[in-house]
Amino acid sequence: MGILSGLEPAKVFHYFEAICGIPHGSYHTKQISDYCVRFAQEHGLHYIQDEANNVILFHPGTTGYEQSAPVILQGHLDMVCEKEPGCPMDFGKDGLHLRLEDGYVSADGTTLGGDDGIAVACALAILDSDDIPHPPLEVILTTDEEVGMLGAAALDCSPLQSRIMLNLDSEDEGILLVSCAGGLQADCHIPVTRENADGLSVTVTLSGLTGGHSGVEIHKGRANANQLLGRFLNELGEAVRFRLCSVEGGLKDNAIPRKAAAALVIPPDEQAALTDAVSHWQAVFAGEYGVTDPALALTAEIGQAATVSALDERSQRNVIAALVNVPAGVQRMSPDIPGLVQTSLNPGILTTSEAEVTLVFSVRSSVRSEKEALYNRLENLFTLLGGSVTRHGDYPAWEYRRDSRLRELMVQVFEQQYGHRPEVQAVHAGLECGLFAGKLPGLDCISFGPDMDDIHTTKERLNVGSVRRTWNYLLEVLKQLK
Ligand SMILES: [Zn+2]
């Protein structure tokens, strides 16, 4: 007897417990993938397993649904592996120790992988039943979602007939996700030439900013250290004849930078002017960002007189022009979904080498053409400054569909079952749905799922009642997709 036997829906929890007994952390998905293949063989289902360990399982429509348009059920096989200090569990070979408490399932000392094991369990439970009416099904179980959606990116979608997809990788019952952002990383280079300069060495540091995730928190109006440092340098030129040696700031393209610094030399007799400028702009920035970045600090550390390798005048002008003029933050809010950031960018990493200054951006938009427009704008600016821009890590958006038969149906079924409307939402970050929307033109897709708390942490727990309601909802949607 399993810990979860006795819970309803029985088959869903049966398969969930089975999955939890098989190690399936990201990059270690062969075993769970083979388990799904054995399931297909035992049930006489047509299946595809690829080199990335993705599995697609096919099931014909049930009686009366043979001619219905096929439907994709989708989730990911891999889980995030976190454990509490001292927990002896080995994610490479041990199963999870499940716990059932107060109507929640969790795992002793580790993540549970309800994200996204519950999707796999629901899909297998449907495929295993003979009393659930449904259209022809294409069940896509991907790998390594949690480490960059690698499985979905590698998947060959040409065997798929369906253009209707139910993604079961959301963790808020009552929310239907209908769109996500696409993105890319833009590396913007400005070549610099150097010459020796004499003066007092100074390091100006802007620190203590709040920062945050460039997808989730870009709309909060927080200061961007790289951009604000550029503004300060531009203003400083009015007061002090400084020479710029380097600028550095931020750690990740998708994190709003919390700290940036510039190395300069100044004429020895302009030390007081520098100190005055720093305290003046510290006060100005504190006024502008007191609410969003209360710990913001602009400081200058004055060192020895020295001869240093500084940017020549033209290079310095170009670098400061770039930092002052780059767009940053929210560029457009969605006209379709209130409160959703549609297009944004974040100059996340600023570095200086001997021969160039580089600014790395995370560009996001749920509208492909707006992402491209923003990239082209960066290219235009940096080309004008004698530099260049390269792109990588491009992933497609899942664009909002103004006409969606699936959304209408799912809203309607939700209202029938719950007695109120679901929330229709979108996220300003990447989801697997975006990759599928890119590969399956015309895809009509919704992402939803049962309530889970604290996913990706050892406190992760799955709400049993919510699983039951979400399951009933899923079955009714399938029934009505005749
Ligand atoms: Zn997930």
Boltz pocket constraint, residues with backbone or C-beta under 6 A from the ligand:
constraints:
  - pocket:
      binder: B
      contacts: [[A, 76], [A, 115], [A, 116], [A, 145], [A, 169]]
      max_distance: 6.0
